Amino acid sequence: MRSRLRAALVAVAFGMAMLPAFAAAQTSAPRGQIVYEDNFDDATASSFEDNLRASDFGRGFHPPGVYHLKVDNPNSVGVVLLPTHSYGQFSVQVEVSDNSDTLQGSSSQGLVFRAQDQTHYYAVLLNSREGQYAIRKLNGRQWTDIVPMTDSPLVNPDTEVNVLRVDGSGSNFTVYLNDEELDSFSDSSYAKGTVGMILVNEDAVEPHMHYDNMVVYSTEPAPEGAAVPAALPATGAAESVPALALLILAAMLLGLGAVVRRAGS
């Protein structure tokens, strides 16, 4: 009986020790309401441009329901922005993947946010070929590395899908990747702006990047005339400890109680 009691106590102690790990692994829920969402299944229902034969870079809709960017020229950048939307407080998420025929050379894809226009914005870039990410700011023609290209085990490699999310509030920003916090930074250059998608071709051979399931949350209302979903479901703040961890702990405590009752009988 004592051995069973000791085992139960050890199990509860282990569960308590693991609670901080459960909490740390949790990604906080976006604040506000959905002000834009797009699965790119229908070009006529999207606010993004469909121009696959553009002379500067190709952008548009691609079976089986994704948005894609193609920037063939090396040392070139392609950016598409969500028109009419502009937010100071926001959370934007998109799924990105490298769909190039060859992975030769270096290329990055990601999100732009707080964009004033095509040459003033912040950007988070993922290079899945190298397992790296960077956070940059473009001020006209001048790029600034907020976080230079950095290795991260959170970057899914090569052609695998990466879920990229950026939260912004005031001058503070948090970047999440595949449901884990990747990095954070502070900068006050751009107080408000729109979001979009980016492809940077350094020396890659015809990089072809896919983007899917974009969703934008904000506590601010969508601008008048902006495309918004029919329903705007409210979102709540995340709990400090995941529900699964609480259930595990509760089960451990119930088991310990049963052992103690049997020991006392």
C-alpha positions in Angstrom: 0.0 0.0 0.0 2.8 2.4 0.9 4.5 1.7 -2.5 1.2 2.6 -4.3 0.9 5.8 -2.3 4.5 6.8 -3.1 3.9 6.1 -6.8 0.8 8.3 -6.8 2.7 11.1 -5.0 5.5 10.9 -7.6 3.0 11.0 -10.4 1.4 14.2 -9.0 4.7 15.8 -8.4 5.7 15.1 -12.0 2.4 16.6 -13.3 3.0 19.7 -11.2 6.5 20.0 -12.6 5.2 19.7 -16.1 2.6 22.4 -15.8 5.0 25.3 -16.6 6.0 23.5 -19.8 2.4 23.0 -20.8 1.7 26.7 -20.2 4.9 27.8 -22.0 4.0 25.8 -25.1 0.6 27.4 -25.4 0.2 30.1 -28.0 -2.1 32.9 -26.8 -5.3 33.4 -28.6 -5.7 36.3 -31.0 -7.4 39.4 -29.6 -10.5 40.9 -31.1 -12.6 39.7 -34.0 -12.0 38.3 -37.5 -11.9 41.3 -39.8 -10.7 39.4 -42.9 -10.2 35.8 -43.9 -9.4 34.1 -47.1 -8.8 30.5 -48.1 -8.0 31.5 -51.7 -10.5 29.0 -53.2 -12.4 31.7 -55.1 -10.6 34.6 -56.8 -13.8 36.5 -57.2 -14.4 36.6 -53.4 -10.9 37.6 -52.5 -9.5 41.1 -52.1 -6.0 40.1 -53.4 -4.9 40.8 -57.0 -5.0 38.0 -59.6 -2.3 38.8 -62.1 -0.3 35.7 -63.0 1.2 37.3 -66.1 2.3 40.6 -64.6 5.6 41.9 -66.0 7.2 42.5 -62.6 6.3 39.2 -60.8 3.5 36.7 -61.0 0.8 36.7 -58.3 -2.6 35.2 -58.1 -4.7 32.1 -57.5 -3.6 28.6 -58.1 -5.2 25.1 -57.8 -6.0 23.5 -55.4 -7.0 26.8 -53.7 -3.9 28.7 -52.8 -2.4 32.1 -53.5 1.0 32.1 -55.1 3.9 34.4 -55.8 6.6 33.9 -58.5 9.7 36.2 -58.6 12.0 34.9 -61.3 14.6 37.6 -61.2 17.4 37.3 -58.6 17.8 40.0 -55.9 14.1 40.9 -56.4 11.1 41.3 -54.1 7.4 40.6 -54.7 4.8 42.0 -52.3 1.0 41.9 -52.4 -1.0 44.0 -49.9 -4.6 43.6 -48.5 -6.3 46.8 -49.8 -8.4 49.2 -47.7 -7.6 47.4 -44.4 -5.4 49.2 -41.9 -4.9 48.4 -38.2 -2.7 49.4 -35.2 -3.7 46.3 -33.1 -3.9 43.1 -35.2 -3.1 39.5 -35.5 -2.5 38.0 -38.9 -1.8 34.3 -39.7 -1.1 32.5 -42.9 0.1 29.1 -44.0 3.2 29.2 -46.3 5.1 26.6 -48.3 7.7 26.4 -51.0 6.2 24.9 -54.1 9.2 25.5 -56.4 10.2 22.8 -59.0 13.7 23.0 -57.7 15.1 24.1 -54.3 18.3 25.4 -55.9 19.4 28.8 -54.5 18.1 30.9 -51.7 14.7 32.4 -51.3 12.4 33.5 -48.5 8.6 34.0 -48.1 6.5 35.4 -45.3 4.2 38.2 -44.1 4.4 42.0 -44.3 2.5 44.1 -41.7 1.9 47.7 -40.8 2.4 48.4 -44.5 2.1 52.0 -45.6 2.6 51.1 -49.3 4.8 48.8 -51.4 8.1 50.2 -49.9 7.3 51.0 -46.3 6.5 48.0 -44.0 7.8 45.4 -41.6 8.3 41.8 -42.8 8.9 38.4 -41.3 10.7 36.1 -43.7 11.1 32.3 -43.6 13.8 30.5 -45.6 12.7 26.9 -45.3 15.5 25.7 -47.4 18.0 26.9 -44.8 15.9 26.5 -41.7 16.1 30.3 -41.0 14.0 33.4 -40.3 14.5 37.1 -40.3 12.6 40.2 -39.3 13.2 43.3 -41.4 11.9 46.8 -42.0 11.8 48.6 -45.3 11.9 52.4 -45.3 11.6 53.4 -48.9 14.6 51.6 -50.5 16.5 51.0 -47.3 16.3 47.7 -45.5 17.0 47.3 -41.8 17.6 44.0 -40.1 15.6 44.0 -36.8 16.5 40.3 -36.5 19.1 39.1 -39.1 18.7 35.7 -40.7 18.8 33.3 -37.8 18.6 29.5 -37.5 15.6 28.0 -35.8 14.4 24.5 -35.3 10.8 25.8 -35.5 11.1 26.3 -39.3 9.7 23.2 -41.1 12.2 22.3 -43.8 12.0 22.6 -47.6 8.5 22.1 -49.0 6.7 21.5 -45.7 3.9 23.9 -44.6 4.8 26.5 -42.0 2.0 28.4 -40.1 3.2 31.9 -39.6 1.5 34.5 -37.3 2.3 38.0 -36.2 0.6 40.0 -33.4 1.0 43.7 -33.2 -0.1 46.2 -30.5 1.4 49.7 -30.3 5.1 49.4 -30.8 5.3 45.7 -29.6 5.2 42.7 -31.9 5.3 38.9 -31.3 6.0 36.4 -34.0 4.7 32.8 -33.8 5.7 29.9 -36.0 3.9 26.5 -36.0 2.0 27.4 -32.7 5.2 28.4 -30.8 6.6 31.8 -30.1 9.5 32.5 -32.5 10.6 36.0 -31.6 9.4 39.4 -30.5 10.5 43.0 -31.0 9.6 46.7 -30.5 9.7 49.5 -33.1 7.6 52.6 -33.5 8.3 53.5 -37.1 4.8 52.4 -38.4 1.9 52.9 -36.0 -0.8 51.6 -38.4 -1.0 49.8 -41.7 -2.2 46.9 -43.7 -0.9 43.3 -44.1 0.2 41.2 -47.0 2.5 38.5 -48.4 6.1 38.7 -49.6 8.6 36.7 -51.6 12.3 37.6 -51.7 14.4 35.9 -54.3 18.2 36.1 -53.7 19.6 33.7 -56.2 16.9 31.0 -56.4 15.8 29.3 -59.7 12.2 30.4 -60.3 10.9 30.3 -56.7 7.2 29.5 -56.6 5.7 30.1 -53.1 2.2 29.2 -51.9 0.1 31.0 -49.3 -3.2 29.7 -47.8 -5.8 30.2 -45.1 -5.1 33.8 -44.2 -7.0 35.3 -41.2 -6.7 38.8 -39.7 -8.0 39.7 -36.2 -8.3 43.1 -34.7 -10.0 44.9 -31.8 -10.5 47.8 -34.3 -13.4 47.8 -36.7 -12.7 47.0 -40.4 -12.5 50.2 -42.4 -15.6 51.4 -44.2 -16.0 49.7 -47.5 -13.4 47.0 -46.7 -14.3 43.4 -47.5 -15.1 41.4 -44.3 -16.7 38.0 -43.6 -20.4 37.8 -43.1 -20.0 36.9 -39.4 -17.5 38.3 -36.9 -17.1 35.7 -34.2 -15.6 37.1 -30.9 -12.5 35.6 -29.6 -11.4 35.2 -25.9 -8.1 35.5 -24.2 -6.2 32.2 -23.7 -6.1 30.7 -20.2 -2.7 30.8 -18.5 -2.7 26.9 -18.2 -4.0 24.7 -21.0 -7.2 22.8 -20.3 -5.5 19.5 -21.1 -2.9 20.1 -18.4 -5.6 20.9 -15.8 -7.5 17.7 -16.8 -4.3 15.7 -16.3 -3.6 17.2 -12.9 -7.2 16.7 -11.8 -7.0 13.0 -12.8 -3.8 12.6 -10.9 -5.3 14.2 -7.8 -8.4 11.9 -8.0 -6.2 8.9 -8.3 -4.1 10.1 -5.3 -7.3 10.5 -3.3 -8.4 7.0 -4.1 -5.1 5.6 -3.0 -5.2 7.6 0.3 -8.7 6.4 1.0 -7.7 2.7 0.5 -4.7 3.2 2.7 -6.8 4.6 5.5 -9.4 1.9 5.4 
